[in-house]
Amino acid sequence: MTPDANEKEELLRENELNYVQGYLAVDGPFKYMSDSAKEKIHMEIDERMQELEETGLTRNEILYEEQEGIKLQDDPFYQFVKNSRTAREMLLKPGDEFTADRIVELALRQDIGPDPSMSMNREDL
């Protein structure tokens, strides 16, 4: 079965729409973003991290609803990410999207570790 003319036209329009939206969208790999798009995301991160800090909760209370840990205003890693734009940009792996959601999640989860490529034992063949 071949698609009729209306279906072909609809697919073509949808493809054009995706192409245009993809070009104008802020989301995407960090290296392709303009400075104004980066600044917009940094401002959103600043606002969200400040709102979370003002709640007075710990990261464990936010993530796991457990009454333990230190408050975000005293958490050194969270404060480092909150205050350093360079740190935010360096937390991302190559090809990751630079979004406020991703950075806030990394600041709360703190599940970053050493680069496995650098910490692996070298084997001589």
Buried (B, 14 or more C-beta within 10 A) or exposed (E): EEEEEEEEEEEEEEEEEEEEEEEEEBEBEBEEBEEEBBEBBBEBBBEBBEEBBEEEBBBBBBBEEEEEBEBBBEBEBBBEBBEEBEBBBEBBEEEBBBBBEBBBEBBBEEEEEEEEEEEEEEEEE
